[in-house]
Amino acid sequence: MKIYEIDTYVVQKVINKLIDGDYSLNVIKKNKHLIAQFFDYAINNKWVTENPT
């Protein structure tokens, strides 16, 4: 999957898998935050135009 193909649906699927995997809320929040930071970086480097998180 290319970075520009990732949308909110894909991000939510990742979050749901973490929830189903019995990860703690803290771990889930940290992962979402890291994904958001990555997409902010990608926007700054013009790899994508919006942050799907």
C-alpha positions in Angstrom: 0.0 0.0 0.0 1.3 3.4 -0.9 1.3 6.2 1.7 -1.1 8.3 -0.4 -3.6 5.4 -0.4 -4.0 5.5 3.4 -7.2 7.1 4.5 -9.2 7.4 7.7 -10.8 4.0 7.1 -7.3 2.3 7.1 -6.2 4.2 10.2 -9.4 3.1 12.0 -8.8 -0.5 11.0 -5.3 -0.3 12.6 -6.8 1.2 15.8 -9.5 -1.5 15.9 -6.9 -4.2 15.6 -5.0 -2.8 18.5 -8.3 -2.7 20.5 -9.1 -6.2 19.6 -5.6 -7.2 20.5 -6.3 -6.2 24.1 -3.7 -3.4 24.1 -4.0 -0.8 26.8 -5.6 2.5 26.1 -2.3 4.2 26.7 -0.6 2.0 24.0 -3.4 2.7 21.5 -3.2 6.5 22.1 0.6 6.5 21.7 0.3 4.6 18.4 -2.4 7.0 17.1 -0.2 9.9 18.1 2.8 8.4 16.2 0.7 7.8 13.1 -0.5 11.4 13.3 3.1 12.7 13.7 4.2 10.6 10.7 1.5 12.1 8.5 2.4 15.6 9.7 5.9 14.9 8.6 4.7 13.5 5.3 2.6 16.6 4.7 5.7 18.8 5.4 7.6 16.8 2.8 4.8 16.9 0.3 4.3 13.2 0.2 0.6 13.6 1.0 -1.8 16.5 1.2 -3.8 15.7 4.3 -3.5 13.8 7.6 -6.0 10.9 7.7 -5.9 10.7 11.5 
